[in-house]
Amino acid sequence: AARRGLAIVAEFVDQGVSGARDQRPELDRLMVGARQRAFDLVLVYRFDRFARGVRHLVTALDEFQALGIEFVSYSESLDTSTPMGRAMFSIIAALAELERDIIVERSVEGQRRARARGKHVGRPRRQIDAAHVLRLRVEGRSLRAIARATGASRTVITRVVRERGAA
């Protein structure tokens, strides 16, 4: 921003939120600022930090264009104020989406292979005293009440009741 002589109006950084999501707190705040015309340029370090999907990127860029807001990606040296910049942006965004889809595909395949080898995929199962849960259920307590009494989630209690009987 300093090299281009730009005044920074605000920074929008979503910490710990997947870039794949179209709805993110800071992204939503940025879009509100854009609609209020609080700035006339959005500068990102890399465009894949802004949007991972072509659909989301194109939608946002269309909205920026309608609002008269330029979009600049520092790393890729792309500027949507030019026709060439807009075309290159779409091509690179398509490649970023392809990369993400390949990662997801590999992850799903790895999980499938692990399950086929008998490995548990996901969080470790919570250990709970099944006999105590079943006694509370026989007493007529609801799944929610048992969950509160044991400190486990209702999902865990439901699983124990289904697997051990006394539904």
N, C-alpha and C positions, 0 to 999 in steps of 0.2 A: 504494500500500500504506500509506504514511504517513497519507494523508488519511482512510483507512478504519480506521486504527488496527490494521493487520495486521502481524504479525511475519513477516519474510521468513525462511523456512527454507532455501531454496536457489533459485538461478536456473538455468534450463535453456535454453541458447542454442545452436542448431545453426548454425554458421558455414559458409557455402558448400555447404549441402545443400538440395536442392529441397524446398519445403514440400509438394509433390505426393506425396512418398514417404511411405508409411505407416510405414516403418522408418527412423528417424534416430537416431543415437547418443544425443543429449540427450533426445529424445522417449522413447526406450526407457528411459533412466534415470529420467525423470519418471514413467513408468508403473510402474516397479519401486517407486519411492518411494510412489506412490499405493497400490499393493498392500500395502506395508508399513505403511500408514497414518502416514507420516512427516509429513503435513500434512492439513488438512481443507478447503482451498480452493486452486484453481488460478486465478491471475490472469494474463491475457494482455493485451497492448496492443491487439491486433486478433485476432479469432478466425481470420481467414484465414492468420495466421502459425502457427497451431496445426495446422489441417487445411484442405486445399483441397477435399476431396471430402465430399459429404454422407454417404456410407457410412462413411468413417473418422470423421467428426465424431460421427455418431449412435452408432457403436460405442463410441467413447471416452466420450461423455456417458453412455451406458447403464452402462458400467463405473464411471464416477465416481459415478453415482447409487447403484449397488449397494454401493459402498464408503462412501457417505455423504459424498462430497466435492463441494463446490459448484464451479461453473465460472463465472468472471466475465470478461467482455470489457470493458476500460476504454473503448476508443474508441466502441463501439456501445452502451455503458451497458446491457448485457444481463447478467442474472443468472439462472442456471438453477435457482435455488432457488424461483423462482415459475413457475407454469404459463404465464403470458404470456411470460416470458423464454425458456422452452424452445420455445414455438411460434415466436416471432420469430427465435430462433437458427436454427431449421431453415429458415425462409424465407430468411434472409440467407445461410446456407451454400449453399442451392440456387442463389442468384444468383451467389455466388463461383465455384461449380463451372461454371456456365454461362459466366461471363466467361473462365475458364481454357480451357474447351473452344473458345470462339470464337477465343482467341489461338492455340491449337494449330492450329485449322482454317485460320486466315489464314496462319500460318507454313508449313504444308504446301502451301497453294495458291501462296504466293510462291516456294517452292522448285520446284514443278512448272513455274511460268511461267519461272523462271530456266533450268531444264534445257531447256525447249522453245526458248529463245533460244540454246542451246548453251553456257551458262555452267556452270562447274564448281561444284557445291554441296558444301560440307564443307571439311575440311582440305586444304591444298595437297598434292599428291602429292609424296612424298619422291623426290628425284633420287638415283639410284644407278647405279653403273657396271654396266650389264646384261651387258656382255661378260665382266667379271670373275666375276659371279654364274654365268653359263652355263659358264665354264671350270671353276669349282669343282664345278658340278653334273655335268659330264662326267667329272670326276675321281672321281665316285662319292660325293661328300659329301652328307650329309642336308641337308634344308632348315634344320633347327635349327642344324647346324654352320655352314652358310653364313651364317645370320643372326648367329651369334656372331662369325664371322670378319669380317663387314662392318660390324657395329654397327647393322644394320637389324633390324626386327622380322621374325618368320617370315611374317607376313601380307604384308609388302612383298616378301619373297623369293619367296613363292608366286605373287604377282601377276606379278613379272618373269618367272619361269620359264614361267608359263602364256601370257603375252603374247608372249614371244620364242622359245618352243619349248624343246626339250630337257627335257621333263617326265620 
